[in-house]
Amino acid sequence: MNITIIGGGNLGTALALGLQESQIKALITVTRRNVERIQFLVEKGIAITAHNPGAIENADIIILALKPFQIAPVLQEIRTSTTGKIVLSLATGVSMAEMQALVADGTFLGRAMPNTAIERRESMTCMAHNPLFSDEQKDSLTKIFEALGEVIWIDEKLFDAATVLGACGIAYVMRFIRGMMQGGIQIGFDSQTALRIAAQTVKGAATILLEEDTHPEREIDKVTTPRGCTIAGLNEMEHQGFSSALIKGIQTSYQEIAAIKKDLA
């Protein structure tokens, strides 16, 4: 299998490195205009080039790890070579209908929204495809991205929401961990110890939810004893607007995608 990733930024390189470290057998090529910035990928056995049309000539799957405003010019650049290939966009706010007008007939269009944990093969990737996709093509993409974490196929209309919850969500969780770390320093730990405790605690909480298929409130109840320190801390966080601030932040990110779409129109 030949996979070309157009766009060697943070997400594109994370995807390439994750694929290279996975059990997926594929020849991986990454493109970037300033190819010197991704020279380190060569040491990992990943091909690099600045020439998009040449990179996709023998590709089975083309992954567009690009900013929304870059999608149209890049698709126009490679248009004559997309027939019979899977073109998978990772861009926010650009629909398959919009991309359809920019590719050759017989192109199999899809969208994927992973997050940067893909390099560690722990991504949450939401995916959608157009009606041309066969079951075999869908299964093939599922296997590729399952090698890099978890995969959910969703209706395309939910892609903006998936972007916020799954991709932006990495930043939200990092900010939460940073807050825990700062609190740990405040109560006596050095920074590295506080970070280690906070990060492993978040990892453990997520593992419980995923492996036990339980609800957060059920797990919260297990550690909130009457008049205990946990409930005292939780109540203070809620008094300070913890949950409402998080929800409002998610809503604000979602609304920003609408602004991006407006700028692209």
N, C-alpha and C positions, 0 to 999 in steps of 0.2 A: 504494500500500500504506500502510495506517495501522498504526503500531506504538505501543503504549502501554507505557511502562515504569513499573510501580508500585514506587516506592521510589527516591528520589533521593539515596541515600547514595553512598559512594565508587565502588562497583561500578556502580550504576545510572547515575550521571552519566558514568562512564568509557565505558560502553556507548553511551549517547546521543551523546556527543561522537565516539566512533569511528564510529558509523553516519552521523552528519552529515558527517564528513570522507571517508567512503567513496564508492564509486560506486553504492551502493544508493539508488534513488529511493523515498523514503518520507516521510510526514508523521509526525514523532516528537513524542510527548507524554510528559512525565515528571511523576509525581505525588509529592508529599511533604506531610505535615501542616503542617510549618513551611515554607511555600512561599518565604519570603524567603531561605532558605538556598540555593535553587537559582535565584535571580533572574538570575544570570550566564548561564544557559543561553539566555535570551531573546535575548541579543545574538548567539548562534550560530544563531538561527533555529529554536530548539526551543521548543515550547509547554510551559507549566507550569501545574499546577493542584493544588489540595488536595482535589479531589473525585474519588474513584476511580470511582464509578458513571458519572458524566458523561464521564470520560476514556475509558472503554472502549466507550461506546455505538456508535461507528463504527469501532472497532478491528478489524483482521483478526488481529493477533497481540498477545497480552497477555503481557508478560514480568514475572515477579514477582522483583524484585531486593530480596528481603526477608530478614530474619532468620528462622530456623526457627519461632520462637514467634509470628511475625506472619502466617504463611501461613493458618492456620485462620480467624482473624477477618476477614482481607481477602477470602478466597474466599467466606465467608458474606455479606460485604457486597456482592459483585458477582455472586453466584450466578445471579440471574435473567437475567443478560445474557451468559452465557458460551456458550450453545448455538451451535454452528456456528463457534466461534472456536478458534484455537490458544492454549492457555494454557501458557506455558513457565516453569517454576520454576528459579531459580538457587540455591535454598536448600539448605543441607546437611542431610542426614538425614531429609528428608520425602519419602516414596515416592509414586509415582503412585497406588498403591492407596489411600493415605491421602487424597490429594487428590481422588480420584474420588468419595468420599462427600460432598464439600463443593461440588461443581459440578453444574450442570444436565446432564441427559442430552444427548448429542450434542456434548459438549466434547472437543476434541482435546488431550489432555494430553501434555506432554513435559517433559524436564529438560535443563538445560544447565549445564555447569560451566566457565566461562571464567576468566581471571585478569585482573588489573588492567592488563596490557599491551594489553588490548583498546582502550584509548583511542589507542594508537599503532598499532593494527591489526596487532599482533604476538602476539595471544593464542593459547594452546593451549586449544581448547574441546572438551570431551567432551560427547556428547549421547546421549539415549535417548528413545524415544517409545512410546506405547501402541499396541495393535493397530488402533485406529481410523484411524491415519494412512494417508493415501494416498501413493503414490510422489511425486506432485506436491507435496504438503505437505512431505515430507522433503527433496525437492530444493530447495524454496523456502527452507527454514531453512538448508540447507547453503550455499546461495549467500550468504545474509545473513551467516552467521558466517565463511565463507571470505573475505569482504571485510574481516574483522577479524582474520585470522590463519589458523591451521590448525584443521581440524575432524576429529574422529574419532567415529564412532557406536559405542557400546559397549553391552553388556548392563547393565541397570540395577543388577544386583547388584555391579557394579564401581564404582558411583558414589562410594562413600565413599573408595575407593582413588584414584579420579581427583581427588577434592577435595584430598587430601593431596599427591599428586605434582604436579598441575598448578596448583592455586590456592595452597595453602600453599607450594608449591615456589618461587614468586616470592620469598617472604621468606627461604627457605633460601639461594637464590642471592644475594640482596642481602647477607645476612650473610657469605657467602663472599667477595663482592667487598669488603665492608668490612674483612674480615680481611686480604685481599691489600693493600688500601690502607694499613692500619696497618703491615703488614710493610714496604711500600715506604717509608713515612716513617721507619721504624726504620733502614733502610739508606741514607737520605740524600735522598730526594725530598721536595719540598713536597707538601702534601695534595692539591692540585688535580691536579698532575702524576701523582701516584701513583694517584689515582682514575681519571684518563683512561686510563692504561696498563692498569690492572686491568680496567676495564669493556670496553675494546676487545679485550683479550685473551680475555675470556669470550665476547664476541660472535663473535670469530673462531673460537674452539673450537666453539661451537654451530653456526656456519655450515658448518664442515668436516663435522661429524657429519650434519647434515641434507642437505647437497648431495652428499656422497660416499657416503652410506648405509653408513658404516663403523662400526667398534666403537671405543670409547674406548681400549681397551688397545692397539690397533694404532697409534693416533696417539701414545699415550704412548711406545711403543717407538721411534718416529721421533726422539724428542728425549732419550732416556735412553742416553747413551753410557757405555761401561765406565769406572768410577771418575770419572764426571762429576759436575757440581754438581746436575744435575736429579735423578738417582737418589739422591744424598745427601739432598736435601731431601724427596723422596717417602718415603724410608725413615724419616726422622725424624718426618714427619707420621703415618705408620702406627704408629710406636712410641708416639706420643702419642694414638693412638686416633681418628684423623681419620675413616676410613671407618666404623668401628663406631659412632662418635658420631652420624654422619649417619644411618645406618641406624636406630639406636635412636630418634633424633628423629622420623623418619618413622613408625615404629611407634607411638610415643607419641601423635602427632597422630591417627593412625588410631584408636587406642583411645579418644581423647577424643570422637570422633564417636559412639561407642557410649554414652558418658555423656550426650551431648546428647539422643540418642534416648530414653534412659531418663527424662530430665527432662521430655520432651515427652509421654511416655506417660501 
